[in-house]
């Protein structure tokens, strides 16, 4: 007999194997492999440490589990091969995409560097052309000044013939300083002629033009080299570790009419101030649960507790329809909707095996219906380590249970009530 209030035994059907089979059929091999590993770890490493594992009344269950482990190992190995092949293909694709991305980045970088270099060369060329125009204008002005000087000297000789007997003189022309242009590098500044030679009967002017030096552009610099020796690294164990650390709760869809149907079946017990309990069984599709059955096993109830009897009938029915137990439902004939200390211990066994497990509490006297689960990690840690039995106090702050956030009430769904009493 399994006491749903105190969790004396763990029902074997609330286990990951049936969920893994669903995921395997849906080709969701990662989740299937994870649940198969969880199943084998539970029965190979954890369950033998349970104090009741070698009890005489568990011999049949032990043999059944050992027989089932063989097929589980075989399925897990096949899925492992598929996953390794898939991961290898994904890695190969990733490497191809990453190499293409790197090549594209290099191409864009080289194009950008070429564009910047072309812009810089164009800028330097414009500055040189502008400076050449300025120099040409200044030289033209100098030639005009020299021409005026020659004209004045010629007139002086004609009007004053005696000037020719006078000593000749040298006249140094003054030119603007063309070497102080800050826009040209020192080695590329042109040399401007400082004197011009002109001989007349009485006036001699000398100048020594020097060829201008064109500025040079240093083209010896090259773009920085890129180290291509590094290669991408990816770890298959890291990818699988992300899956193992996935703590997202799957959604549970519950028919809106479920509590009313359950209360109608429990009406006699409720009027006699006796609790009634049932099991929530669901189907797993597209990574979410849909509650399809509420199963009432044989039971014995009191005003504040309920014990199930002959639960093997319950397990046979669940196994026959390939259902998954996702929680339980019970009534509080006179109290409000909450989880008592005994309810917390009862639900802890469900939630340890299925993190999405829910507890529905119907309180018809107060017209309340609550859908609860233990807080994680606070509620699970406190209740799973508590060794007291019966009704006893627990610390209430922080809260040990909460309203479920992963439950969707759907008016278009319907659940069957299976009464095994």
Secondary structure, DSSP 8 states (H G I E B T S, - for coil): ---TTTT-S--TTSSHHHHHHHHHHTT-HHHHHHHHHHHHHIIIIIGGGSTTTT-GGGHHHHHHHHHHHHHHHHHHHHHHHHHHHHHHHHHHHHHHHHHHHHHHHHHHHHHHHHHHHHHHHHHHHHHHHHHHHHHHHHHHHHHHHHHHHHHHHHHHHHH-GGGGGS--EE--------S--TTS-GGG-------B-EE-SSEEE-B----------------------------HHHHHHHHHT------EEEETTHHHHHHHHTHHHHHTT---EEEEEEEEETTEEEEEEEEE-EEEEETTEEEEE-HHHHHHHHHHTT-EEEEEEEE-SSS-S---HHHHHHHHHHHHH-TT-EEEEEEGGGTEEEEEEE-TTHHHHHHHT----SS-----SS-SEEE-SSEEEETT---EEEE--
